[in-house]
Each structure stands twice: as C-alpha cells, then as structure tokens.
Amino acid sequence: MTKHSTILITGGAGYIGSHAVLAFIDAGHGVVVLDNLSTGVRRAVPASVPFVRGDVGDGAVVADMIKRYGVGAVVHFAGSVVVPDSVANPLEYYRNNTASSRTLIQACVDAGVSRFLFSSSAAVYGAPTRVPVAEDAPTVPINPYGASKLMTEWMLRDAAAAHALSYAALRYFNVAGADPAGRAGQSTPRATHLIKVACEAAVGKRPHIDVYGDDYDTPDGTCIRDYIHVSDLAAAHVAALAALTENRTNLVLNCGYGRGASVREVLAAVQKAADRPLDIRAAPRRPGDPPALVADVAAIRRTLSWSPAHDDLATIVRSALSWERRLAAGTDVA
Ligand SMILES: NC(=O)c1ccc[n+]([C@@H]2O[C@H](COP(=O)([O-])OP(=O)(O)OC[C@H]3O[C@@H](n4cnc5c(N)ncnc54)[C@H](O)[C@@H]3O)[C@@H](O)[C@H]2O)c1
C-alpha cells in the first residue's frame, strides 16, 4: 500500500483507535473512521478525518466506505472489550466481535482490500502456565471475550490462505496511558482497567480502589501485568502495516514490553504521580485472573521496525493522570 490509499480505521473513536488515528496521520497516511459510538466518543476523532457513524457488522456501509474513500487497508479496533460482560452475554460478544469481524473481512475480500490489522488480545492465551508467554504458546481462552478474539484470528488465517489478503493479529497486553501531547486519552465511561480506574480515584471520581487478591504467588502477592503505553501500541500498528505492505507475510505478534508491574506497584506509581494517598481496599480474587501475564516480545522486536518510546511505568501513569485531570476539568476536546 502506498501512502496514497486510505486506511479504514474501525473503532477509531475509542481509546486505542483514537491514538492509532493520530499515529497514522502523524506518519503521513490518509485515514477514515467507522465507529458506531457504542463506547467511543465523536470528539476523539479529529474534525479533519472523515467519520462515518455506522456498524462494522453492516456490510453495505463498509463496502460503500471502501469504494468511496479508496480504502487500501483496514485497521480493525471496533469491538466489545469488557471481559465480565462477555461472560454474562457471550452471544453478544460473538456477534459484535466475531460475526461483525466476519462481515468486515468478507467486505475486504470482495473489494480486494489486501491488508488487515486486527486488535487481538493476550486473552487468547487464557491463563498461561509459563511467562513470559510467546506467540506459539497454547491458545486456550478462559472467557468468551478471549474466544471471540481467537475465532477472528482463525477467520483471518483461513481467509488469508484462500484469498489475496495479508493480516497482522496484534495481541495486546495491558494498554494504558494517553497521548503525551494531550491530544487523546481514554474517555470510556465504564472503564475497568487498573491504571485508568486508579487515576479516576486520584481525581476524586471514585471513592476507593479494590485490589482483587493479595495472596498470589508473586513478590508482593498481587497480580503482575505487562503495561504498554497506548502511543507505543499505536506506533506498532504503523510499523505492522509497513511490514505487511513490504513483505505480504502474515504476522501474529504480542504487543507488550516484556516485563510486568504488580497491582501494588501501579497503585504506588499513581499515588506518587498524584501526590496523594488512595483508599486501597483488599477484595477477593476474580475468577480466571492469572497471577502473572507478561509478553515474550522477541517476535515483535525482531519483525517490526519498532521500539518503544515510553517504556516506563511512571511515564505511563503521568500521561493517564494528566488526561484524567483534563476529563475532570472538561478540557478533553480533541
Ligand atoms: N484496552 C486494552 O487493554 C485492550 C487489550 C487487548 C485488546 N484490546 C482490543 O483493542 C480494541 C480497542 O479497545 P479499546 O480499549 O480502545 O476499547 P473502546 O471501547 O474504547 O473502543 C472500541 C471502539 O469500537 C467502537 N465499536 C464497538 N463495536 C462496534 C461496531 N460493531 N461497529 C462500529 N464500531 C464499534 C466503539 O464505539 C469504540 O469507539 C478492541 O478490539 C479490544 O478488544 C484492548
């Protein structure tokens, strides 16, 4: 793909998608956004970017956008992301994540769009027995969310074998932080991710923070996760699209930093950045939470011309807190 064809970004009004829109624009690409605004916000997409409010599962809308804007690649973020909701409403997750992705992939195949980046997740690994976890580890999701993502990876694998399609499935670990220039951040109203939730507590939007389990077999007893700055993740998408364009080889890559931070370390970083104590409460373990989930990042480092620019917990937390303060002050306009 040349920079003259347009990239269709689904879910571009959401948290990660809005950062990717900025990263692709910054890299000189033309982008258009399709989002149904179920969790995204219109103001997260710059006014200069063509925006269609519509559903990825609507094949006619997708086909029309591909034709109208001369789309040469799709970057697919749109989906439902709350793991416990997927347990309560599995069929809704298979509809919005798996069935809608099938429609989108079909539209790409029909229109000859030959490059496809997909937001996959570390949830495809379930509760891995060994960490760091590499891409060839068994994929045994333990909830419908992870299964819905894995099924989409399978559709892409099989469609790429049968049609002129190359794809990258990027398996994100824990995404956090906000654009360092303050242009974007996470605005999701019912966010469940630790750093976001802790920053909400730091600005007074939540009374306290629950720590789900402090008796795990980890150094401080709390769960360890691999937190990746959202702007580094967005840059990885730009690099992955360049790799697909150059090599036409399908990619399945972990996106993380290859080391973890515990819940207590994250909360300490938030308290330090906010310069105030948080009301931290012990709560029972959540079923299915593995003690440690850290990416083996050898493949992404080897395959993409990408290296992280914000690989530091304090930096991630400061950017997230700064965005949370802007949200609280109502100055979060893109
Ligand atoms: N946040 C993380 O830590 C994380 C980790 C692993 C994978 N992911 C994946 O990354 C992607 C983006 O996640 P996010 O955290 O930015 O979530 P988000 O909820 O902020 O963004 C999702 C966006 O997709 C839109 N959307 C949802 N269903 C749609 C549909 N059918 N048609 C059109 N638009 C639709 C929403 O309105 C929203 O703007 C998701 O696919 C998610 O599964 C996220």
Ligand as a Chemical Component Dictionary entry (heavy atoms), coordinates in Angstrom:
data_LIG
# 
_chem_comp.id                   LIG 
_chem_comp.type                 NON-POLYMER 
_chem_comp.pdbx_formal_charge   0 
_chem_comp.three_letter_code    LIG 
# 
loop_
_chem_comp_atom.comp_id 
_chem_comp_atom.atom_id 
_chem_comp_atom.alt_atom_id 
_chem_comp_atom.type_symbol 
_chem_comp_atom.charge 
_chem_comp_atom.model_Cartn_x 
_chem_comp_atom.model_Cartn_y 
_chem_comp_atom.model_Cartn_z 
_chem_comp_atom.pdbx_ordinal 
LIG N1  N1  N 0  -7.699  -1.816 26.200 1  
LIG C1  C1  C 0  -6.951  -2.917 26.274 2  
LIG O1  O1  O 0  -6.149  -3.091 27.213 3  
LIG C2  C2  C 0  -7.071  -3.973 25.189 4  
LIG C3  C3  C 0  -6.327  -5.156 25.345 5  
LIG C4  C4  C 0  -6.411  -6.120 24.345 6  
LIG C5  C5  C 0  -7.193  -5.909 23.205 7  
LIG N2  N2  N 1  -7.928  -4.772 23.098 8  
LIG C6  C6  C 0  -8.743  -4.585 21.870 9  
LIG O2  O2  O 0  -8.487  -3.327 21.302 10 
LIG C7  C7  C 0  -9.652  -2.824 20.631 11 
LIG C8  C8  C 0  -9.935  -1.400 21.091 12 
LIG O3  O3  O 0  -10.165 -1.425 22.514 13 
LIG P1  P1  P 0  -10.349 -0.098 23.350 14 
LIG O4  O4  O 0  -9.761  -0.343 24.690 15 
LIG O5  O5  O -1 -9.898  1.077  22.549 16 
LIG O6  O6  O 0  -11.939 -0.095 23.515 17 
LIG P2  P2  P 0  -13.004 1.073  23.279 18 
LIG O7  O7  O 0  -14.301 0.562  23.791 19 
LIG O8  O8  O 0  -12.506 2.370  23.775 20 
LIG O9  O9  O 0  -13.047 1.163  21.671 21 
LIG C9  C9  C 0  -13.865 0.351  20.859 22 
LIG C10 C10 C 0  -14.473 1.250  19.795 23 
LIG O10 O10 O 0  -15.200 0.445  18.869 24 
LIG C11 C11 C 0  -16.500 1.006  18.686 25 
LIG N3  N3  N 0  -17.369 -0.121 18.315 26 
LIG C12 C12 C 0  -17.688 -1.212 19.074 27 
LIG N4  N4  N 0  -18.433 -2.067 18.364 28 
LIG C13 C13 C 0  -18.586 -1.526 17.122 29 
LIG C14 C14 C 0  -19.242 -1.930 15.927 30 
LIG N5  N5  N 0  -19.905 -3.089 15.873 31 
LIG N6  N6  N 0  -19.201 -1.120 14.853 32 
LIG C15 C15 C 0  -18.541 0.060  14.890 33 
LIG N7  N7  N 0  -17.888 0.497  15.993 34 
LIG C16 C16 C 0  -17.916 -0.289 17.093 35 
LIG C17 C17 C 0  -16.847 1.702  19.985 36 
LIG O11 O11 O 0  -17.804 2.720  19.853 37 
LIG C18 C18 C 0  -15.462 2.256  20.373 38 
LIG O12 O12 O 0  -15.238 3.521  19.792 39 
LIG C19 C19 C 0  -10.780 -3.818 20.961 40 
LIG O13 O13 O 0  -10.965 -4.670 19.849 41 
LIG C20 C20 C 0  -10.232 -4.591 22.161 42 
LIG O14 O14 O 0  -10.751 -5.898 22.223 43 
LIG C21 C21 C 0  -7.889  -3.799 24.067 44 
# 
loop_
_chem_comp_bond.comp_id 
_chem_comp_bond.atom_id_1 
_chem_comp_bond.atom_id_2 
_chem_comp_bond.value_order 
_chem_comp_bond.pdbx_ordinal 
LIG N1  C1  SING 1  
LIG C1  O1  DOUB 2  
LIG C1  C2  SING 3  
LIG C2  C3  SING 4  
LIG C2  C21 DOUB 5  
LIG C3  C4  DOUB 6  
LIG C4  C5  SING 7  
LIG C5  N2  DOUB 8  
LIG N2  C6  SING 9  
LIG N2  C21 SING 10 
LIG C6  O2  SING 11 
LIG C6  C20 SING 12 
LIG O2  C7  SING 13 
LIG C7  C8  SING 14 
LIG C7  C19 SING 15 
LIG C8  O3  SING 16 
LIG O3  P1  SING 17 
LIG P1  O4  DOUB 18 
LIG P1  O5  SING 19 
LIG P1  O6  SING 20 
LIG O6  P2  SING 21 
LIG P2  O7  DOUB 22 
LIG P2  O8  SING 23 
LIG P2  O9  SING 24 
LIG O9  C9  SING 25 
LIG C9  C10 SING 26 
LIG C10 O10 SING 27 
LIG C10 C18 SING 28 
LIG O10 C11 SING 29 
LIG C11 N3  SING 30 
LIG C11 C17 SING 31 
LIG N3  C12 SING 32 
LIG N3  C16 SING 33 
LIG C12 N4  DOUB 34 
LIG N4  C13 SING 35 
LIG C13 C14 SING 36 
LIG C13 C16 DOUB 37 
LIG C14 N5  SING 38 
LIG C14 N6  DOUB 39 
LIG N6  C15 SING 40 
LIG C15 N7  DOUB 41 
LIG N7  C16 SING 42 
LIG C17 O11 SING 43 
LIG C17 C18 SING 44 
LIG C18 O12 SING 45 
LIG C19 O13 SING 46 
LIG C19 C20 SING 47 
LIG C20 O14 SING 48 
# 
